[in-house]
Amino acid sequence: LSCSILAVTGSADKFGKMGYLQKLGFAFLCLLAFTAVPAVYAQDGEEAPAASKAPGEKFEFQAEVGRLMDIIINSLYSNKDIFLRELISNASDALDKIRFMSLTDMGVLGEGDNAKLDIRVSVDKEKKILTLKDRGIGMSRSDLINHLGTIAKSGTSAFLEEIQRGGDMNLIGQFGVGFYSVYLVADYVEVISKNNNDVQHIWESKADGDFTVSVDESGEDIGRGTQINIHLKEDCAEYAEESKIKELIARYSQFINFPIYLYATTTITKQVPIEDDEDYYDDDSEESEESAEEEAEEEEGDEEEEEDDEPEFEEVTETVSDWELLNGNQAIWLRGSNEITESEYHGFYQALVESEKKSGTDNPISYTHFSAEGDVEFKSLLFIPSTAPTDYMDNYYSKNAAIKLYVRRVFISDEFEELVPKYLSFLTGIVDSDTLPLNVSREMLQQHTSLKTIKKKLVRKALDMIRKLADDEEEQKAKLEEEGDEEDEEAEEEAEVVAVEDGLYSKFWKEYGRAIKMGIIEDTSNRTRLAKLLRFYTSKSDGKLTSLEDYIKRMQDGQKFIYYIAGESMEEVQRSPFLEKLLKKGFEVIYFVEAVDEYVMQNLTEFDDIKFANASKEDLKIGEETGGEKKKQQLLKEEFKPLTKWWKKVVGGDELENVKVSNRLASSPCVVVTSKYGWSANMERIMKAQTMNDEQRNQYLRGKRTLEINPYHPLILDLKLKQAEDAEDATIKQMATLLYETALLGSGFTVEDTQSMATRVFTLMAESLNLDDLSVEEPEIEEEEEEEAPHEEEGEFDVEDMLKDEL
């Protein structure tokens, strides 16, 4: 076909020159073109030739059942513990079904124990058998075959279809494989079940590819429901321990709608009266008869005294077995918030943190209880613990929030990173949804938009809860201030202290303030809301925390910036030379003293349309400059231009970007500032302290340094005069360099060449002391010849004389 096409197009000579792969590819393209011929016929209105097709035989996919069961059991589930959760969930579904049917026919429940809808668990430690029994709807013979004998057959799904789906039922099973998780711990399982419409049957299997179903004639009549006897594997004997069963039920199933009982054995101690031993004597013995008569006479004589004696008791240890309720805690989040008291919320919180094995028994700082409706419906109850974990910020990126995810009150996981952002990982609580999509193992949520919806609503509600704490404290403070106006000044100050120190938001900020700052860095969508939660000290806050909103209320007329400075400590920033003119003119300055604050301010550039201004950066605008002030500044710039150009040359262009006249200094001679978009001195200090510090990278991010001088300071004026007299004087150059290095230290930088700086300081001190030479000459010490120790005539040392000579 390829050759014929090439012949028609006149390209046969080219075909002969093609390689083998080229020919093969070309032929394949031609075949594709040929197969398109019927389409051409169709377009022309002609009937395409019918393709001949031989009749085929239909087959079904085959599967090795034993291998398939092994895959389901060992691959679908990664945690053995979840088998009990799956079985209890199935039992809960069975109970829900019979309860739903009883709404129209009360007779289906029966009488006596059968009418009690509960789940009962018992263990036989010796035989290693775990038994789980429910009084649910039960299964008939056909149900056992179809539901347990058909993999991925969900009885719950079928039941939902029968009631046309979407009713008020909250059933759990969806995929029909949860039951098989039992073989994670069992090598043999018996399922005894009784449905109202059938006799009692027993289903048995070792998960080896087959099962048996028979009428249960020899077993105990269970009335109605299902009983599962789990014969545990040798390496799973721990699941025959009562303590292990209690732990699993408390973790996964404590909020199931129906009561769960465990037949538990406990040891009790009780008081019992001590019984006197009786003496028996031989009737044929005269001595015995006489003794008995004497005893009788004594008893008659002391009868009244014996009546007054109290019986003696002893402690006896006794083993008692009884049904113990394991899920007494109610799912209070299912109730309306107006139906729950504060003590109930606190009690639930205590139970929650106890189950998570957290330390501390204090009540939470706050909580929020809400329901979300829409594409994803869920209920949630969130708490703010009273104290943050000691390692909270140390493990910030590795720690997940202690929020438990439930689906229809069945615990799924508490290890979801997607539920809340890292900065809210201090929250604890629950999220319960009836509509979440799950994978078949229920161990992970599928990547779904519903998870993003839940996260968004949780964050919004959590921030609303925190914001309410802040608003309540502000209202409390305002109220106390109003009351203080009616009292003397001393009482007013005490009231303010109580409001700030005892407020719940102040307590929250002390524990979780850095988390809010991390949120400003990480959460761009909620940055403005988080900024309103910031608290800090300022030059006018009198040692009390204040907010950005309060700062704006106190701003001066015409103030266009929110001024702040960051440093290592409160004492450092309060004495900083950068603030001299700002404080002198009455502007309020925010003090940031935590390392994270530098990162926060890199991300938070404005608030309420007012930009932030770092007092340690160049081109600082202090209020509104009048025309006269601008002209005065320009004249000073021209007057000091020779000095600034000379000073920059003396220090060196690599070290210093520029020297200019300052408008921020009042009492200091000079200060070193950085460029607007570079690191501040405090940020340089933080980065140098990093373990994985990259000096080469830091060179690009470090801000350009500018020396700002105070044109009215005596040192600067004197230096200007001497520089004009002799710009090449070595002493003047040393003084200029030393002033720059001193300004570096005062501005928070470090001096790279500390040895040279120390030498300059010593030289200037020598000049001030009129010392011509600082060289050190060590005087030589003449060594005296040691006298030989005197000897006695016998040739021995006189020790006493020798010691005297040494002294």
Helices and strands as residue ranges (DSSP letters): H 2-9, H 12-16, H 20-35, H 37-43, H 65-75, H 82-102, G 106-109, G 112-115, E 119-124, E 129-134, H 141-143, I 144-148, H 155-162, G 178-184, E 186-194, E 201-205, E 211-215, E 225-232, G 234-240, H 242-252, E 260-273, H 286-301, H 303-308, E 313-325, G 332-334, G 337-339, H 342-355, E 366-372, E 378-384, E 402-407, E 410-413, G 422-424, E 428-433, H 449-485, H 489-502, H 504-522, H 527-531, E 537-538, H 548-553, E 561-566, H 570-574, G 577-579, H 580-584, E 589-592, H 595-603, E 606-607, E 610-614, H 627-639, H 641-651, E 658-661, E 670-674, H 681-688, H 695-701, E 705-709, H 714-725, H 730-746, H 754-768, H 799-806
